[in-house]
Amino acid sequence: MAGVLSADVPGCLIVTGMPGAGKSTVTRLVAERLPRSARLDGDDLNRMIVRGRVWALGEPGDEARRQVELCNRNLCGLANNFADAGFTPVIDWVIPSREQLEFFVALLGPRPVSFVVLAPGIEVCQYRNTIRDPRDQFTFDGYDALDADMKRELGDVGWWFDTAALSPDQTADHIIRDARRRALVN
């Protein structure tokens, strides 16, 4: 499918949202529809740390923050390498703050960056998590705080896309067609 994201000079697409928003499914579908793409999953990259890994909200907090920054740098480095080789990087990662988004934009520049927040609502995210394969379910009790933080920090940035009534395929099609126009942040 030809679309705005498959322009001659690949930009970077970041898809974020709360756990259960559909990031993994949608980014996979978007990447499959583009002629040259690479899907970069922050969770997969983080799991490359075999010993000493600390979850983003884990303890000790300073080590968790250090590992989040390392993951962010690695995601951007890989995205830049793929973009330089003519592939559109499609990044799947929770970006909860403006500071973190600005970090990405700075490291990905001067390439265009589109930022899509999948925002189907807390109840939909929680429900989607319950219908996942049990191995993929995510125990998370911070939906209200994360939702409030993301809206406060990022509510005026990118494209906040309510996908509650859309299938993953419909969501992917909308992103390919409209992301560069609706989600461009630089």
Contacts in CASP RR format, 6 or more apart in sequence:
PFRMAT RR
TARGET T0000
AUTHOR 0000-0000-0000
METHOD contacts of the structure
MODEL  1
MAGVLSADVPGCLIVTGMPGAGKSTVTRLVAERLPRSARLDGDDLNRMIV
RGRVWALGEPGDEARRQVELCNRNLCGLANNFADAGFTPVIDWVIPSREQ
LEFFVALLGPRPVSFVVLAPGIEVCQYRNTIRDPRDQFTFDGYDALDADM
KRELGDVGWWFDTAALSPDQTADHIIRDARRRALVN
1 33 0 8 1.000
1 34 0 8 1.000
1 173 0 8 1.000
1 176 0 8 1.000
2 35 0 8 1.000
3 34 0 8 1.000
3 176 0 8 1.000
3 177 0 8 1.000
4 176 0 8 1.000
4 177 0 8 1.000
4 178 0 8 1.000
4 179 0 8 1.000
4 180 0 8 1.000
4 181 0 8 1.000
5 11 0 8 1.000
5 13 0 8 1.000
5 30 0 8 1.000
5 34 0 8 1.000
5 88 0 8 1.000
5 114 0 8 1.000
5 175 0 8 1.000
5 176 0 8 1.000
5 179 0 8 1.000
5 180 0 8 1.000
6 34 0 8 1.000
6 35 0 8 1.000
6 36 0 8 1.000
6 88 0 8 1.000
6 176 0 8 1.000
7 180 0 8 1.000
9 111 0 8 1.000
9 112 0 8 1.000
10 36 0 8 1.000
10 82 0 8 1.000
10 83 0 8 1.000
10 86 0 8 1.000
10 87 0 8 1.000
10 88 0 8 1.000
10 89 0 8 1.000
10 111 0 8 1.000
11 83 0 8 1.000
11 88 0 8 1.000
11 89 0 8 1.000
11 111 0 8 1.000
11 112 0 8 1.000
11 113 0 8 1.000
11 114 0 8 1.000
12 79 0 8 1.000
12 83 0 8 1.000
12 88 0 8 1.000
12 89 0 8 1.000
12 91 0 8 1.000
12 108 0 8 1.000
12 111 0 8 1.000
12 112 0 8 1.000
12 113 0 8 1.000
12 114 0 8 1.000
13 30 0 8 1.000
13 88 0 8 1.000
13 89 0 8 1.000
13 90 0 8 1.000
13 91 0 8 1.000
13 113 0 8 1.000
13 114 0 8 1.000
13 116 0 8 1.000
13 175 0 8 1.000
13 179 0 8 1.000
13 183 0 8 1.000
14 91 0 8 1.000
14 93 0 8 1.000
14 95 0 8 1.000
14 101 0 8 1.000
14 104 0 8 1.000
14 113 0 8 1.000
14 114 0 8 1.000
14 115 0 8 1.000
14 116 0 8 1.000
15 23 0 8 1.000
15 26 0 8 1.000
15 27 0 8 1.000
15 30 0 8 1.000
15 90 0 8 1.000
15 91 0 8 1.000
15 92 0 8 1.000
15 116 0 8 1.000
15 118 0 8 1.000
15 175 0 8 1.000
16 23 0 8 1.000
16 93 0 8 1.000
16 94 0 8 1.000
16 95 0 8 1.000
16 115 0 8 1.000
16 116 0 8 1.000
16 117 0 8 1.000
16 118 0 8 1.000
17 23 0 8 1.000
17 94 0 8 1.000
17 95 0 8 1.000
17 117 0 8 1.000
17 118 0 8 1.000
17 119 0 8 1.000
17 150 0 8 1.000
18 94 0 8 1.000
18 121 0 8 1.000
18 122 0 8 1.000
18 125 0 8 1.000
18 143 0 8 1.000
18 146 0 8 1.000
18 147 0 8 1.000
18 150 0 8 1.000
19 94 0 8 1.000
19 125 0 8 1.000
19 129 0 8 1.000
19 138 0 8 1.000
19 140 0 8 1.000
19 143 0 8 1.000
20 125 0 8 1.000
20 126 0 8 1.000
20 128 0 8 1.000
20 129 0 8 1.000
20 132 0 8 1.000
20 138 0 8 1.000
21 118 0 8 1.000
21 119 0 8 1.000
21 120 0 8 1.000
21 121 0 8 1.000
21 124 0 8 1.000
21 125 0 8 1.000
21 128 0 8 1.000
21 163 0 8 1.000
22 118 0 8 1.000
22 120 0 8 1.000
22 128 0 8 1.000
22 163 0 8 1.000
22 168 0 8 1.000
22 171 0 8 1.000
23 92 0 8 1.000
23 93 0 8 1.000
23 94 0 8 1.000
23 118 0 8 1.000
24 41 0 8 1.000
24 92 0 8 1.000
25 168 0 8 1.000
26 118 0 8 1.000
26 163 0 8 1.000
26 168 0 8 1.000
26 171 0 8 1.000
26 172 0 8 1.000
26 175 0 8 1.000
27 39 0 8 1.000
27 41 0 8 1.000
27 90 0 8 1.000
27 91 0 8 1.000
27 92 0 8 1.000
28 39 0 8 1.000
29 168 0 8 1.000
29 169 0 8 1.000
29 171 0 8 1.000
29 172 0 8 1.000
30 37 0 8 1.000
30 39 0 8 1.000
30 90 0 8 1.000
30 172 0 8 1.000
30 175 0 8 1.000
30 176 0 8 1.000
31 37 0 8 1.000
31 38 0 8 1.000
31 39 0 8 1.000
31 88 0 8 1.000
31 90 0 8 1.000
33 172 0 8 1.000
33 173 0 8 1.000
33 176 0 8 1.000
34 88 0 8 1.000
34 90 0 8 1.000
34 176 0 8 1.000
36 86 0 8 1.000
36 87 0 8 1.000
36 88 0 8 1.000
37 87 0 8 1.000
37 88 0 8 1.000
37 89 0 8 1.000
37 90 0 8 1.000
38 78 0 8 1.000
38 79 0 8 1.000
38 82 0 8 1.000
38 87 0 8 1.000
38 88 0 8 1.000
38 89 0 8 1.000
38 90 0 8 1.000
39 90 0 8 1.000
39 92 0 8 1.000
40 75 0 8 1.000
40 78 0 8 1.000
40 79 0 8 1.000
40 82 0 8 1.000
40 89 0 8 1.000
40 90 0 8 1.000
40 91 0 8 1.000
40 92 0 8 1.000
40 93 0 8 1.000
41 92 0 8 1.000
41 93 0 8 1.000
42 71 0 8 1.000
42 75 0 8 1.000
42 91 0 8 1.000
42 92 0 8 1.000
42 93 0 8 1.000
43 92 0 8 1.000
43 93 0 8 1.000
45 71 0 8 1.000
45 74 0 8 1.000
45 75 0 8 1.000
45 78 0 8 1.000
46 53 0 8 1.000
46 56 0 8 1.000
46 67 0 8 1.000
46 71 0 8 1.000
47 53 0 8 1.000
49 67 0 8 1.000
53 67 0 8 1.000
54 60 0 8 1.000
54 61 0 8 1.000
54 63 0 8 1.000
54 64 0 8 1.000
54 67 0 8 1.000
55 64 0 8 1.000
56 64 0 8 1.000
56 67 0 8 1.000
56 68 0 8 1.000
56 94 0 8 1.000
57 64 0 8 1.000
58 64 0 8 1.000
68 100 0 8 1.000
69 103 0 8 1.000
71 93 0 8 1.000
72 93 0 8 1.000
72 100 0 8 1.000
72 103 0 8 1.000
72 104 0 8 1.000
72 107 0 8 1.000
73 107 0 8 1.000
75 91 0 8 1.000
75 93 0 8 1.000
75 104 0 8 1.000
76 104 0 8 1.000
76 107 0 8 1.000
76 108 0 8 1.000
77 107 0 8 1.000
78 89 0 8 1.000
79 89 0 8 1.000
79 91 0 8 1.000
79 108 0 8 1.000
80 89 0 8 1.000
80 107 0 8 1.000
80 108 0 8 1.000
80 111 0 8 1.000
82 88 0 8 1.000
82 89 0 8 1.000
83 89 0 8 1.000
83 108 0 8 1.000
83 111 0 8 1.000
91 104 0 8 1.000
95 101 0 8 1.000
95 104 0 8 1.000
95 115 0 8 1.000
95 154 0 8 1.000
96 146 0 8 1.000
96 149 0 8 1.000
96 150 0 8 1.000
96 153 0 8 1.000
96 154 0 8 1.000
97 149 0 8 1.000
97 150 0 8 1.000
97 153 0 8 1.000
97 154 0 8 1.000
98 153 0 8 1.000
98 154 0 8 1.000
98 157 0 8 1.000
99 153 0 8 1.000
101 115 0 8 1.000
101 154 0 8 1.000
101 157 0 8 1.000
101 185 0 8 1.000
104 113 0 8 1.000
105 113 0 8 1.000
105 185 0 8 1.000
105 186 0 8 1.000
109 186 0 8 1.000
110 186 0 8 1.000
112 180 0 8 1.000
112 184 0 8 1.000
112 186 0 8 1.000
113 184 0 8 1.000
113 185 0 8 1.000
113 186 0 8 1.000
114 158 0 8 1.000
114 159 0 8 1.000
114 179 0 8 1.000
114 180 0 8 1.000
114 183 0 8 1.000
114 184 0 8 1.000
114 185 0 8 1.000
115 157 0 8 1.000
115 158 0 8 1.000
115 159 0 8 1.000
115 183 0 8 1.000
115 185 0 8 1.000
116 158 0 8 1.000
116 159 0 8 1.000
116 161 0 8 1.000
116 175 0 8 1.000
116 179 0 8 1.000
116 183 0 8 1.000
117 150 0 8 1.000
117 154 0 8 1.000
117 155 0 8 1.000
117 158 0 8 1.000
117 159 0 8 1.000
117 160 0 8 1.000
117 161 0 8 1.000
118 161 0 8 1.000
118 163 0 8 1.000
118 171 0 8 1.000
119 160 0 8 1.000
119 161 0 8 1.000
119 162 0 8 1.000
119 163 0 8 1.000
120 128 0 8 1.000
120 162 0 8 1.000
120 163 0 8 1.000
120 164 0 8 1.000
121 147 0 8 1.000
121 162 0 8 1.000
121 164 0 8 1.000
122 143 0 8 1.000
122 144 0 8 1.000
122 147 0 8 1.000
124 164 0 8 1.000
125 143 0 8 1.000
126 143 0 8 1.000
129 137 0 8 1.000
129 138 0 8 1.000
129 140 0 8 1.000
130 137 0 8 1.000
132 138 0 8 1.000
157 185 0 8 1.000
158 182 0 8 1.000
158 183 0 8 1.000
158 184 0 8 1.000
158 185 0 8 1.000
159 178 0 8 1.000
159 179 0 8 1.000
159 182 0 8 1.000
159 183 0 8 1.000
161 171 0 8 1.000
161 174 0 8 1.000
161 175 0 8 1.000
163 171 0 8 1.000
166 174 0 8 1.000
END
